Amino acid sequence: MSRVKLMVAAAMKAKQAWDRVPPEKRRQLLDQATATLKTHGPAVAKKAAKTARVQGPAVARRLAEALEKARKR
């Protein structure tokens, strides 16, 4: 099974799990995530930007190759 298919399957499972969570709990989870992002978001964004600068071209190339393979099928 290709990585793209695995990522799509994982995303679908996550969506199904999210749909099973009661609305009150969803709001609570989102509020907690917002607080965490305000605290840690800038540091994570800085690390992500650094990683993208260093590894971005290789990752983009692999992603393009995977998408091209998926289109050919």
C-alpha positions as CSV (number, residue, x, y, z in Angstrom):
1,M,0.0,0.0,0.0
2,S,1.4,3.4,-0.9
3,R,2.2,6.1,1.6
4,V,-0.5,8.4,0.0
5,K,-3.1,5.7,0.5
6,L,-2.0,5.2,4.1
7,M,-2.2,9.0,4.8
8,V,-5.7,9.2,3.3
9,A,-6.8,6.2,5.4
10,A,-5.3,7.7,8.5
11,A,-7.1,11.0,7.8
12,M,-10.4,9.3,7.3
13,K,-10.0,7.4,10.6
14,A,-9.2,10.6,12.4
15,K,-12.3,12.2,10.9
16,Q,-14.5,9.3,12.0
17,A,-13.0,9.5,15.5
18,W,-13.6,13.2,15.7
19,D,-17.2,12.8,14.6
20,R,-17.8,10.4,17.5
21,V,-16.6,13.0,20.1
22,P,-19.5,14.9,21.7
23,P,-19.8,18.6,20.7
24,E,-19.1,19.8,24.2
25,K,-15.9,17.8,24.4
26,R,-14.9,19.0,20.9
27,R,-15.2,22.7,22.1
28,Q,-13.1,21.9,25.2
29,L,-10.4,20.1,23.1
30,L,-10.3,23.1,20.7
31,D,-10.0,25.6,23.5
32,Q,-7.1,23.6,25.0
33,A,-5.4,23.4,21.6
34,T,-5.7,27.1,21.1
35,A,-4.1,27.8,24.4
36,T,-1.3,25.4,23.6
37,L,-0.8,27.0,20.2
38,K,-0.5,30.4,21.7
39,T,2.2,29.1,24.0
40,H,4.2,26.8,21.8
41,G,3.1,27.9,18.3
42,P,5.9,30.4,17.5
43,A,8.7,27.9,18.5
44,V,7.1,25.1,16.5
45,A,6.7,27.4,13.5
46,K,10.3,28.4,13.7
47,K,11.5,24.8,13.7
48,A,9.1,23.9,10.9
49,A,10.4,26.8,8.8
50,K,14.0,25.7,9.4
51,T,13.2,22.1,8.5
52,A,11.4,23.2,5.3
53,R,14.4,25.3,4.3
54,V,16.8,22.4,4.8
55,Q,14.7,19.4,3.7
56,G,12.0,21.1,1.6
57,P,13.3,20.4,-1.9
58,A,13.8,16.7,-1.2
59,V,10.4,16.3,0.4
60,A,8.7,18.3,-2.3
61,R,10.3,16.1,-5.0
62,R,9.2,12.9,-3.2
63,L,5.7,14.3,-2.9
64,A,5.6,15.2,-6.5
65,E,6.8,11.8,-7.5
66,A,4.1,10.1,-5.3
67,L,1.4,12.3,-6.8
68,E,2.6,11.5,-10.3
69,K,2.5,7.8,-9.6
70,A,-1.0,8.1,-8.2
71,R,-2.2,10.0,-11.3
72,K,-0.9,7.4,-13.6
73,R,-2.8,4.6,-11.9
